[in-house]
Amino acid sequence: MSAGGRVIVYSLLLLWSAFVLFPLYWVVVTSLKLPVDVNAGPVYVPWVDFEPNLHAWRDLFVTSLGDTLRPYLNSIIVGFLSTALCMLIGSMAAYALARIEYRPTFGTIVLFVIAMLAMAVAVGVWGVDWRVSAAVAAAVFVLLARALGRRFKRRIGNGDILFWMISQRILPPVVTVIPIYMMFQTVRLLDTHIALILCYTVVNLPVVVWLMHDFFTSIPLDLEESAQLDGASRFTVFYDIVLPLARPGLAATTLLVLILSWNEYVLALFLSTSKAQTMPILVAAMNAGEKGILWWTMCVVIIVMIVPVILMALLLQRFIARGVLLGAVKG
Amino acid sequence: MSTADVPSGKRRSRAKPLRITGLNKWFGANHVVKDLDIEVAAGEFLVLLGPSGCGKTTGLRIIAGLEAADSGQVLLGDTDVTNMLPKYRDVAMVFQSYALYPHKTVAENIGFPLKVRGLSPGEREPVVREAAAQVHMEGMLDRYPRQLSGGQRQRVALARAIVRRPSVFLMDEPLSNLDAKLRGYMRAELKHMQHELGVTTIYVTHDQIEAMTLAHRVAVMDQGVLQQVGTPREVYDRPANLFVAGFMGSPPMNLVGGRIEQRRFESHGIRLPLDGGSEARDTVLGFRPEDAKIVDPGRGLFDATVYAAELTGDVTLVTISLGEQSLAVKMPKEYEVDFDSRVAVHFPLERGFLFDARSGERLDARLVAFS
């Protein structure tokens, strides 16, 4: 590239970086302003336009440390645990869908749905204990499926299962949030970590399955067959061959799912009241207090909220490199 | 596998015979393997030869356990392995794509079969080193597959297959991704290695040169059906049917369509007497280009016209036209002839074959000299 071209390219990149980074800078600067300075309008240069002040930081981390720390820890627990759970279940499901052909009959699925409905009615209408109801429903389903399974002819395939999974994301979460709230109320798990972790896991599962399915199918089948012939069990193939090769996909998906659950708002709003409250709720609460909108504290919270995700991104970024499959097959 | 199974030093494999009976495989409505019966002796090198899509690779994958047979049996030694998982079958396979694990070094690749059998790194090391030495890769144990050339990857794949001394070696076109020069070299290496190890080997290829040079016996397949099994010489010199005759050799056997009538084979400008009585039927006459020679008109078995002559290096390949058909004759490289000149073709009568035109089977009738 000529020197002139280089100048143009780098100036464009510089311009774009400034464009992208400015909001972050604004947030940092605002977190250091006194309320008067914030209200004085858009001025950005510390020590020139205003005198930096740590009052907002002091408010959050000295005066009311407990109130800040709890949602922060909650977010970390819920975000990381649900991501881990989601990746664990999701990648195994995706691998199974990528490599094993499933041919469940349509009738069996209908039976399962009926059993689930019956269980819901038993719990909701007749007030049966949900554990008892679930056990009975499962038993009835297994027995019926075994007895009637051979009569069903129409079958669905892996593609249908995959589509059904992703179709879970078609409904906006706000539509399902009331039923979910009622369900957790019934099982007395409102305002607990476990409720949020389970919810986020289920909500993000389709994303993981869908993305990882793509990564797994891109791994040459020869490698897995070769490993099988070398004497590896299905689990060893998955653990020792497939997972290392899917590492870029795993890293990218983990990051995406972590960000999704980290920023999740609607479900957290309904399912947590105080003990399990997460960071997005805390941020939102800042503009509804009796003291008006607290831009300065909000900015502090936003900054601390961004940090773990950035750290994870830096950590995972080195795995999101191409060329992992180089040298596997052909020349 | 315990350490006792992998003694160090010069080790020969516990080669086992392999028997396949009545094997059938369908892919949907596609009958890809039809009633396949093959027996492979312990230590034998059998080549499954056929055009692409003839079912040879599917057959190999059924032996490996990567594909389930719809009917039939695979016997390895005295064990019925038909429904056994690949990992319990004691077979090793070299894939066309090599299938090296890209995230593992050469040493880890070669040692993988031992690792999954629970050998400790200390136990693995000498065995891996020996297998690597056998394929001349001992200096590259720390490299990754992406740092190797195609030929080197091929060697690593071989080493990974031999490292655990399997009872049966399966190879699916292992040389087809190499360039021509390397392929010739690796072919010799393979043959030498198989001889040294004495492993029962089944080798799939569409390349008849590979089949001829490597095999103890060749099994020719077409459209899922086994056409002929025999030593390379038998398959080449006594093809069982038209398909084998037309597939083997380059150029393949000349085939002239005609009819048997009154103990004579008759075709466009050809009339050759037969020894045995054979009823009248449509017949194909076959003879190899290298068995035939071109002589002056009227002095051969039949007259024809020269269509083209090409010097290929070691021979001059003369294409002659006989009616609608064109035939190939290999002549010495010094041979020169004018295009469109009238010539005659001659070949030793015992080198001519007659095939039934409808079934393709070779007939017992032989050509004899004019009486």
Interface residues (C-beta under 8 A of the other chain):
Chain A: P220 D222 L223 E225 S226 A227 Q228 L229 D230 G231 A232 S233 T236 D240 I241 P244 L245 G323 V324 L325 L326 G327 A328 V329 K330 G331
Chain B: A64 G65 L66 L85 P86 K87 R89 V91 A92 M93 F95 S97 Y98 A99 L100 Y101 P102 H103 F112 P113 V116 R117 Y144 P145 R146 Q147 L148 S149 G150 R153 R160 R164 N177
